[in-house]
Amino acid sequence: MKAVGYKKSLPIEDQDALFDFETAKPEPKGRDIRVAVKAISANPVDYKVRKRAAPPEGETKILGYDAAGVVDAVGPDVTLFKPGDEVFYAGSILRQGTNSEFHLVDERIVGNKPKSLSFAQAAALPLTSITAWELLFDRLGAVPGKIVDPRTLLITGGAGGVGSILIQLARRLTGLTVVATATRPESQKWCLDLGAHAVIDHGQPMKEQIEKLKLPPVALVASLTFTDQHYKSIADFMAPQGKFGLIDDPPEFTVSAFKGKAISVHWESMFTRSSFQTADMIAQHHLLNDVADLIDKGVLRTTLDQTFGTISATNLKRAHALLESGKSRGKIVLEGW
């Protein structure tokens, strides 16, 4: 089968940072399904792993987590899917990735592809949807059901992949007031189009902008990017006894900034369940099916922004370079071989 991989952690400009190669088609065992990959999307985790995790000498690592495709074969213990089923999922950080024609994944972290979406549109969704859902409901404890909620949720970096889903989930499924941050006019418009009640510029002091909006207290924060640059100023205007959630890897972060207000800090990592084979691992299967249902009902929409052509080293390098620049919006998808 065709695949894209790397042997050494190299700058994306290097010829061998990613390369096309061929390898054996994997065989499913246990609860694994084998998926014929039709489309994939690129995420910041792809370039972070490429930069930090060189495979053992002589081995080639395949990146990629998001995928949409068709079940091709199933392991002997599979009960949720059969060959021919159309699926979407975000894979495991401990296994070979989705930048390959065929891919093995545990059925418990796979969902049925939204019927109303193409493979490319569906591939944009899994990783960011799982992250946003777990962050909003499991970590920050927001209440679904559209009941009145007298609190504001602040989402820093609202135009990125996770923010683009989180804005929709919070606006459509909860009673929270949703404020996103974005610096560029096109990114600010993107956030408003997705449902944010208001958008502020995180390149400027945020406290003054929040105060001018005269909204309910900022009790929940989803810090999606550059947490180290913003968390102290956010702690200054957050409501006492609030909840601060983050997903990035801040080089500097002192939790004591939140002590005076008894604000709790929550990390979200969507790979936790698959990495540790948690007892509730199948929650991601149910979560993705819920997202697919909400998509098909018109409640949520795909966050696909750009399609970069077929799945190849050349096109994946372009995707990694754009993600590393920090100027991407929504999701970048590659489709076909």
C-alpha positions in Angstrom: 0.0 0.0 0.0 1.0 3.6 -0.5 2.0 5.7 2.6 3.7 8.9 3.6 6.2 8.8 6.5 9.5 10.0 7.9 12.7 8.5 9.4 14.2 11.5 11.1 12.8 14.6 12.8 13.7 17.3 10.2 12.5 20.9 9.4 9.5 20.7 7.0 11.6 22.4 4.3 14.0 19.4 4.2 13.5 17.0 1.3 13.2 14.0 3.7 11.0 15.6 6.3 8.1 13.5 4.8 8.4 11.1 1.9 6.2 8.7 -0.2 6.9 5.0 0.2 5.2 1.6 0.0 4.7 -0.9 2.8 2.7 -4.0 3.6 -1.0 -3.8 4.1 -1.7 -4.4 7.9 -3.9 -7.3 9.1 -6.7 -6.6 11.7 -6.7 -8.5 15.0 -8.9 -8.4 18.1 -11.2 -5.3 18.0 -9.3 -3.6 15.1 -11.0 -2.7 11.9 -9.0 -2.0 8.7 -10.1 1.1 6.9 -9.5 2.0 3.3 -8.6 5.6 3.8 -10.4 8.0 1.5 -9.5 11.4 3.1 -7.4 12.7 6.0 -6.9 16.1 7.6 -3.8 17.6 9.1 -3.6 18.8 12.8 -0.9 20.5 14.9 -0.3 17.2 16.6 1.1 15.9 13.3 3.9 18.4 13.1 4.6 18.3 16.8 5.1 14.5 16.6 7.2 14.8 13.5 9.5 17.4 15.2 9.8 15.5 18.5 9.5 11.8 17.9 11.9 10.2 15.5 11.2 6.5 15.0 13.8 3.9 16.0 16.8 3.5 13.6 15.8 1.9 10.4 12.0 2.3 10.9 9.6 4.6 9.1 6.9 6.3 11.1 3.5 7.1 9.4 1.8 10.2 10.8 -1.9 11.2 10.6 -4.8 10.9 13.0 -8.0 12.1 11.3 -9.4 9.9 8.6 -12.6 9.1 6.8 -12.9 5.9 4.8 -14.6 2.5 4.2 -14.2 -0.5 6.5 -12.2 -3.1 4.4 -11.7 -5.9 6.9 -12.4 -6.6 10.6 -10.7 -8.4 13.5 -12.4 -11.5 15.1 -13.7 -9.5 18.1 -15.3 -6.6 16.2 -19.0 -6.1 16.9 -19.7 -2.4 15.9 -18.7 -2.4 12.2 -18.7 -4.6 9.1 -16.9 -4.4 5.8 -18.4 -1.7 3.6 -19.3 0.7 6.5 -18.3 4.3 6.0 -16.5 5.6 9.1 -14.6 8.6 10.5 -12.2 8.7 13.5 -9.0 10.2 15.0 -6.9 7.2 15.7 -4.3 6.6 18.4 -1.0 8.4 19.0 0.7 5.1 19.9 0.1 3.4 16.5 0.9 4.0 12.8 -1.1 6.9 11.4 -3.7 7.5 8.8 -1.4 8.8 6.0 -1.6 5.4 4.4 -4.0 3.7 2.0 -5.1 1.2 4.7 -5.1 1.8 8.4 -5.8 -0.2 11.5 -7.9 1.3 14.3 -9.7 0.1 17.4 -13.5 0.1 16.7 -14.2 1.7 20.1 -12.8 5.1 18.9 -14.5 5.0 15.5 -17.9 6.6 14.5 -20.2 6.2 11.5 -19.4 8.9 8.9 -22.1 11.6 8.7 -24.3 10.6 5.7 -24.7 14.1 4.5 -21.0 14.8 4.2 -18.3 13.8 1.6 -15.3 11.9 2.8 -13.3 15.1 2.7 -15.8 17.1 4.7 -16.0 14.3 7.3 -12.2 13.9 7.6 -12.0 17.5 8.9 -14.0 16.6 12.0 -13.0 13.8 14.3 -9.9 14.9 16.3 -11.2 18.5 16.8 -14.8 17.3 17.6 -13.6 14.8 20.2 -11.2 17.4 21.7 -13.9 20.2 21.8 -16.6 17.8 23.1 -14.4 16.4 25.9 -13.1 19.8 26.8 -16.6 21.4 27.0 -18.6 18.7 28.6 -16.1 16.3 30.4 -13.5 18.8 31.6 -15.3 22.2 32.0 -18.6 20.6 32.9 -20.8 22.6 30.6 -24.5 21.4 30.6 -25.9 20.3 27.3 -29.6 20.8 26.6 -29.8 24.5 25.8 -31.0 25.5 29.3 -30.3 29.1 30.4 -26.7 29.3 31.7 -25.7 32.7 33.2 -22.0 32.3 32.4 -19.7 33.2 29.6 -17.3 30.8 27.9 -14.2 32.4 26.5 -12.4 30.5 23.7 -8.9 31.7 22.9 -7.9 30.9 19.3 -11.5 30.4 18.2 -10.8 30.2 14.4 -8.5 27.1 14.7 -9.7 23.5 14.2 -10.8 22.9 17.8 -12.2 26.4 18.3 -14.3 26.1 15.1 -16.1 23.1 16.6 -16.2 24.3 20.2 -17.9 27.5 19.2 -20.7 25.5 17.4 -21.1 23.0 20.3 -21.3 25.7 22.9 -23.7 27.9 21.0 -26.0 25.2 19.7 -26.1 22.8 22.7 -25.7 25.0 25.8 -27.1 28.2 27.2 -23.6 29.8 27.6 -22.6 33.1 26.2 -19.8 32.4 23.8 -16.9 34.8 23.2 -14.1 33.8 20.9 -10.7 35.5 20.3 -9.1 36.1 16.9 -6.7 38.7 15.6 -7.3 38.9 11.8 -10.6 40.2 10.3 -11.2 37.1 8.3 -10.7 34.9 11.4 -13.0 37.1 13.4 -15.7 36.8 10.8 -15.2 33.0 10.7 -15.9 32.9 14.5 -19.0 35.0 14.2 -20.3 32.9 11.3 -19.9 29.7 13.4 -22.0 31.2 16.2 -19.9 33.2 18.6 -21.9 35.9 20.4 -18.8 38.2 20.2 -15.2 38.2 19.2 -12.3 40.0 20.8 -8.7 40.4 19.7 -6.2 38.5 21.9 -3.4 40.6 20.4 -4.8 43.5 22.5 -5.5 43.6 26.3 -8.5 41.3 26.8 -9.8 42.5 30.1 -10.8 45.9 28.8 -12.5 44.3 25.7 -14.4 41.9 27.9 -15.6 44.6 30.3 -16.9 46.7 27.4 -19.1 43.8 26.2 -21.0 43.8 29.5 -21.6 40.1 29.3 -22.2 37.5 32.1 -19.1 36.6 34.1 -16.3 34.6 32.3 -16.6 31.4 34.4 -15.3 29.0 31.8 -12.2 29.3 29.6 -11.0 27.1 26.8 -7.4 28.1 26.1 -6.5 26.5 22.8 -3.3 28.2 21.8 -0.5 30.4 23.3 -1.7 29.7 26.8 1.6 30.9 28.2 1.0 34.3 26.8 -2.5 34.8 28.1 -3.2 32.8 31.2 -2.2 35.3 33.8 -4.2 38.1 32.2 -7.2 35.7 31.9 -6.9 34.8 35.6 -7.2 38.5 36.4 -10.7 38.8 34.9 -12.1 35.3 35.3 -14.9 34.8 37.7 -14.1 33.2 41.1 -14.5 29.4 41.3 -14.4 29.2 37.5 -12.8 26.5 35.3 -9.8 27.0 33.0 -9.2 24.3 30.4 -6.2 24.0 28.0 -5.0 21.7 25.2 -1.7 23.2 24.1 1.8 22.7 25.4 2.7 26.0 27.2 6.5 26.4 27.8 5.6 28.3 31.0 2.5 27.7 33.1 2.1 28.4 36.8 -1.1 27.0 38.3 -0.8 29.3 41.3 -2.1 32.2 39.2 -5.5 30.7 39.7 -5.3 29.9 43.4 -6.7 33.1 44.9 -10.0 32.7 43.0 -10.1 28.9 43.5 -10.2 28.4 39.8 -9.7 24.8 38.8 -7.4 23.9 35.9 -8.2 21.1 33.5 -6.1 19.4 30.8 -7.7 17.9 27.7 -6.0 15.3 25.6 -8.2 13.3 23.2 -5.6 10.5 23.0 -5.9 9.7 26.7 -8.7 7.1 26.3 -7.0 5.2 23.5 -3.5 5.5 25.0 -4.5 4.1 28.3 -7.3 1.8 27.1 -9.6 3.4 29.7 -12.8 1.6 30.8 -14.8 4.3 29.1 -12.9 4.2 25.8 -16.0 3.5 23.8 -17.3 6.9 24.8 -15.5 8.3 21.7 -17.5 5.9 19.5 -20.7 7.3 21.0 -19.4 10.8 20.8 -18.6 10.6 17.1 -21.9 9.1 16.4 -23.6 12.0 18.2 -21.5 14.5 16.2 -22.5 12.7 12.9 -26.2 12.9 14.0 -25.9 16.6 14.7 -24.2 17.2 11.4 -26.9 15.3 9.5 -29.6 17.3 11.3 -28.0 20.5 10.3 -27.1 21.6 13.9 -23.3 21.4 13.3 -21.3 22.0 10.1 -18.0 20.8 8.8 -14.9 23.0 9.6 -13.2 22.1 6.3 -11.5 25.3 5.0 -9.0 24.2 2.4 -8.4 21.0 0.3 -4.7 20.5 -0.6 -5.1 17.7 -3.2 -4.2 14.0 -3.0 -2.5 12.4 0.0 1.2 12.7 -0.8 4.4 13.9 0.8 4.4 17.1 -1.2 0.9 18.1 -0.2 1.4 17.0 3.4 4.5 19.2 3.6 2.4 22.2 2.5 -0.2 21.4 5.2 2.5 21.0 7.9 4.1 24.3 6.8 0.8 26.2 7.0 -0.1 24.7 10.4 3.4 25.6 11.7 2.9 29.2 10.6 0.0 29.5 13.0 -2.1 31.2 10.2 -4.4 28.3 9.3 -8.2 28.6 9.8 -10.5 25.7 10.1 -9.2 22.4 8.7 -6.9 21.4 5.9 -7.9 18.1 4.1 -6.2 15.8 1.6 -8.3 13.3 -0.4 -7.5 10.3 -2.5 -4.3 8.7 -3.7 
